[in-house]
Structure formats: C-alpha cells, structure tokens
Amino acid sequence: MKLPRFLMGDNTDYPDAIFIVHTDYPRFIINLVDDEIEWLEDFAPEDEKELVAETENLIEEASQFYDREVARYEQ
C-alpha cells in the first residue's frame, strides 16, 4: 500500500492539538499548535546535524499540508 506523505491525526484526549503524521523518512508526528515533534525514528549522532537543518522545512511542509486540507474541507 502506498501511504500519503502526510496524514492528519485527531485525538479527543487532546482537543486543542493539530497532529500531522509524516510517513516518509524521517517519520514523525508534529503538533502544529506548539511545533512539538515526536520522532518515530532512531538517529545516529552524525544524522542529527542533517536532521536539524531539515526540520524547519518539514514543519513548513506539514503546515502547508494542513492549510490545504482545511481549505478542501471548507469547499
């Protein structure tokens, strides 16, 4: 099965959270309300430097995905 790159997540235990799941490497869940990220990967120390540089781009892409999805629901 081919998964979408991003998925929206919902949980009634966290009614104010906006969860986005990134399914490609590096996999993570982000709460767009506070930009808190839970990584679903283990990283080698040498990979962490590259990951820090890419994190800003991934947060921006997750935000754009959310905005696009909300706009589609409103149509």
C-alpha positions in Angstrom: 0.0 0.0 0.0 1.3 3.5 -0.9 0.8 5.9 2.0 0.3 9.6 1.6 3.3 11.6 2.7 1.3 13.4 5.4 -1.8 12.4 7.4 -3.9 14.4 9.8 -4.4 12.9 13.2 -7.1 13.5 15.8 -7.5 12.5 19.4 -10.2 13.6 21.7 -7.8 13.5 24.7 -6.1 16.5 23.1 -8.9 18.6 21.7 -6.8 21.7 21.0 -4.0 19.7 19.2 -3.5 19.6 15.5 -1.5 16.4 14.8 0.2 15.8 11.4 1.9 12.5 10.8 4.8 12.4 8.3 5.0 8.9 6.9 8.3 9.2 4.9 11.8 9.1 6.4 12.3 10.7 8.8 8.9 9.7 10.3 7.4 11.9 12.9 4.3 13.3 14.5 4.0 17.1 14.9 1.5 19.1 16.9 1.2 22.3 14.8 -0.2 24.2 17.8 3.2 24.3 19.5 5.5 22.7 16.9 6.4 19.8 19.2 7.8 16.9 17.3 7.8 13.2 18.3 10.3 11.4 16.1 9.4 7.8 15.1 13.0 7.0 14.1 16.3 6.4 15.9 19.1 8.6 14.6 22.8 8.2 14.6 24.7 11.2 16.0 26.0 12.1 12.6 22.5 12.1 11.2 21.2 14.6 13.8 23.1 17.5 12.2 21.4 17.0 8.9 18.0 16.4 10.7 18.2 19.8 12.4 18.7 21.5 9.1 15.8 19.7 7.5 13.4 20.1 10.5 12.4 23.6 9.6 11.5 22.5 6.0 9.4 19.6 7.4 7.5 21.8 9.8 6.7 24.2 6.9 5.6 21.4 4.7 3.4 20.0 7.4 1.8 23.4 7.9 1.1 23.8 4.2 -0.4 20.3 4.1 -2.8 21.2 7.0 -3.8 24.5 5.4 -4.5 22.7 2.1 -6.6 20.0 3.8 -8.6 22.5 5.8 -9.3 24.6 2.6 -10.5 21.4 0.9 -12.9 20.6 3.8 -14.3 24.1 3.6 -15.2 23.8 -0.1 
